[in-house]
Amino acid sequence: MKGSLLAQLTLILLSVLAFSGQTHAQEYVPGEVIVRLKGDPGSPESFAFLGKATYSKAMSMKESWTEMNMYHFTLSKGQSVETTVQDLKADPNVLYAEPNYIFTKLRTPVYSSLSALAKLKPWLFSHRKCTWRPGAPLGVQSVWITSAIPAVKPVVAVIDTGLDINHFVIQDTQALWINEDEIAGNGIDDDGNGYVDDRNGWNFVDGNGNMHDDDGHGTHVSGVILSVDQNIYATPRRESKIRIMPLKFLNGNGVGTTSNAIRAVYYAVNNGAKVLNNSWGGPTYSAALHEAVAYTYAQGAIFVAAAGNAGQNNDSTPMYPASYDVPNVMSIAATTDFDYLAWFSNFGVSTVDLGSPGVEILSIVPNNSFGTSNGTSMATPFVSGTAAQMKVEAPNMLGYQLKSIMLSQYNNVSQLAGKVVTAGRLNSSSSVTYAKTASLDSSQPSYTLIYQADRQLASSIAGGGGCGTVKALGGDNTPFGSAGAIVLLILAPLAVLLIMRLRAPANRRKHERFKINSDVRISVGDRELVGSVSSISLGGAQVNTAALLQDGGLVTLTISSPQGGDMVEVAGRVVWSEANKAYGVAFAQAPQSVLSRIADWTRALQKAA
């Protein structure tokens, strides 16, 4: 027995030490950077940068947040992330540039598993852990019985490793979030939010709607949130008062990236989540993630984050996202059953807000099982679950007010003095009770996002118009004259392909334009964009090609004849003309037969006004 206990303690200690080492490593995805540009997405300066990035710097766009003018690039083989970031920062059009940092789950390994309720009940009786122990009364029992099922259930986004959506506790309680505007399995983005078949959330690791939990962390966290709603270990279980939205951005090793974390945060808020649980983190400041967290504040959500498991002071060694200064962020430390700071927990009298139970926490794990685990990962969902129950009582309460109430209704604990801001531990019952009668704040304090680079505190980096061309089109008997002429294809506006003419007088159309009506299909990977050629010209159009650049700039144009009886297909690449400040598609190797057919179509074209 002593040997077994020693083995358990050794395992826990080793895991904490291992994480402590990780927190000081500046880890990022090799060959990837995130760039935020100044100004508007459609500005000439932004177009010019994208052109330079793709063709001068040999960077390929992997993803874009065009409304924010932010882009995720992959670098060419051999390009240094460190050198590229420093080079990009020197560009006057760049607001910030950074590596695609790596984040990890904040939990020590699950070291005890109870596969059946038959084993669970005697364990509960003998341990009386966490929510039942008189020494650390969260008061969740009163929360279980005081609230009715609301007309609209608050949504808690669990940004994590996924969720076993078929676990009988999740099924029995009907706690899984359902996207009512999406039809499962039809291969269509029914609600137009950019995600196909996201009926219950999204898997940002695999790029689909399957939230399978290949680690167990996200399922465990979700169970803790649900345990504030009801006694998930008793039968029969009842319908939950909240919904859990699983968003998988951590892989089977509990590792994720800044880019996927950002996508998950925006997805959560844009799809109705007002409580965001974040049981993950890393030591490196990300301006892009900072901006995403600030967005959650602007949308009235609360952002609950684990303080970290390295046993360090976050006041001097920050852990992100918990250390962002956005007003709706709650940074959570882990406490023991006797209200002492857990041996592994990070702390900070200025930066860590509150303590919450995080030692040997029992919850659900995949495959209809239960298990215990340690970590600030386990402490954080008690706070998120409490915030959700407060939203049950006060549906319109803003995230900042949720935080303010929990930071006023805690249990004062002398052992936490000098360790967390409040010197206290979460009290779920008092917080939910207070929310029932609280006057709702109509607004939140203003917040100005100041990037860390501007504060001179930036984390160090580890280790230190011609366009759309078809050349030599026809001969002297075409409207375009002799060899060497260039044809421009001006496409109609599409959802992801914006076409606009530069308004500066110097860039206005100077060339003759010819009328034509013809369909154009642009193949981008497995997607097809359909537009119409309204005219052919010799110069002067600007195309926002973000969707094309994401796939390496390679496109295929299928062009129909004006009468619709003939069709040609030409492969090309998106190009940038520095002289004309414009994008286009170049077809340098178009077969002569294709050029001749297009020339025949254009013989009788009339000049456009």
Secondary structure, 3 states (H helix, E strand, C coil): CHHHHHHHHHHHHHHHHHHHHHHCCCCEEEEEEEEEECCCCCCHHHHHHHHHHHHHCCCEEEEEEHHHCEEEEECCCCCCHHHHHHHHHCCCCEEEEEEEEEEEECCCCCCEEECCHHHHHHHHHHHCCCCCCCCCCCCHHHHHHHCCCCCCCCEEEEEECCCCCCCHHHHHHCCECCCCCCCCCCCCCCCCCCCCCCCCCEECCCCECCCCCCCCHHHHHHHHHHHHHCCCCCCCCCCCCCEEEEEECCCCCCEEEHHHHHHHHHHHHHCCCCEEEECEEECCCCHHHHHHHHHHHHCCCEEEEECCCCCCECCCCCCECCCCCCCCEEEEEEECCCCCECCCCCECCCCCCEEEECCCEEEEECCCEEEEECCHHHHHHHHHHHHHHHHHHCCCCCHHHHHHHHCCCCEECHHHCCCCCCCEECCHHHHHHHHHHCCCCCCCCCCCCCCHHHHCCCCCCCCCCCCCCECCCCCCCCCCCCCCCCCEEEECCCCCCEEECCCCHHHCCCCCEEEEEEEEEEEECCEEEEEEEEEEECCCCEEECHHHHCCCCEEEEEEECCCCCCEEEEEEEEEEECCCCEEEEEECCCCHHHHHHHHHHCCCCCECC
